[in-house]
Amino acid sequence: MEDWFDMRVDPAQIAKERAKARELRRTNWWRAQIQKGVCHYCGGKFPPSELTMDHIVPLSRGGHSTKGNIVPCCKACNNGKKYTMPVDEILTELDREDPESMDAPAAAETGVEIELPDELMRELVGDLPPADDAVQDGSPDDPEQDV
């Protein structure tokens, strides 16, 4: 994976989160996690002493030291994961399956048009004419024509 991300997390914040992680290592909750002996990523069985603490969303990418963001994993998985997040792995896997899928073709090439709600279009491209002006009398989309 390319080193493309911008690391703008405050070093003081990272130090604070690392201190919280050290505190979590001393809790019964963490001991119970590693006693299971299962790596979160590969599912392999390991002695508790061989499992490491991993932040699913790395501290360097804005993650926090909370029970919901910390998992036990083997050293190989932790070293391989580095600073990636689950979404990075999903995108990498999709790209491996179909390299063309990551290059979104223009709507004109595919013949696919996406219709967005007026409110969203106004937010994206600016003000649009009111919906009543868009439909002209006598057009097939005119709901009053069938009456």
Buried (B, 14 or more C-beta within 10 A) or exposed (E): EEEEBEEEBEEEEBEBBEEBBEEBEEEEEBEEBBEEBBBBBEEBEBEEEBBBBBBBBBBBBBBBBBEEBBBBBBEBBBEEBEBBBEEBEEBEEEEEEEEEEEEEEEEEEEEEEEEEEEEEEEEEEEEEEEEEEEBEEEEEEEEEEEE
